[in-house]
Amino acid sequence: MSKKQFIVIGLGRFGTSVAQTLYSLGNDVLAVDKDEDVIQNIADKVTHAVQVDANDEYSLRALGISNFDVAIISIGSDVQASILSTLLVKELGVKHIITKANDALHAKVLYKIGANRVIFPERDMGVRVAHNLCSSNILDYIELSPDFSIAEIASLEAWYGKSLKELNLRAEYGINVMAIKSNNEINVAPSADEVISNGDVIVAIGDTKELNNLEKQSR
């Protein structure tokens, strides 16, 4: 699998989790945010971290943004900033753009200006588990690139009562856990001591092939 170049714009909880995990998987990750404190906090957990206003075309161009394979735009509640950043990234030549949206209208605009995928992280990670309605433990995908995906995985029975450290999902399945959804709460970046319970949903990032293998094993 070839090494990918990712740029993550907007470092809230979701953007930070994606950036750090992609980097831990051996990819080049440029993290961008306009908040200097946020940049300092993530600087040693990604390839590069830069304080930049993502609505400034000159600044984005100076980053060599056209060299990146995938742009993930995870700007929070500022709809205008999100739309403008998506438009600029598209015009500057990034071929695959994933943008976070707040609602359906926001998403519609993002698709029209060139986003390849629009996601609703809070909604997607908050899907309630209904085992009796699912034929697979893979509940949802967010495709970051042809090689990497984020998946919602209903916890397997064999995982119940075990900690993430005991399960060692990275070694066993090639996936990294970003969050655990339990009832109506989401634990972002859970510790290795977090124990999996019946009904938990694991939000994981990993090689798409590995996630597909997990899906086949869990049927």
Secondary structure, 3 states (H helix, E strand, C coil): CCCCEEEEECCCHHHHHHHHHHHHCCCEEEEEECCHHHHHHHHHHCCEEEECCCCCHHHHHHCCHHHCCEEEECCCCCHHHHHHHHHHHHHCCCCEEEEECCCHHHHHHHHHCCCCEEECHHHHCCCCCCHHHCCCCEEEEEECCCCEEEEEEECCHHHCCCEHHHHCHHHHHCEEEEEEEECCEEEECCCCCCECCCCCEEEEEEEHHHHHHHHHHHC
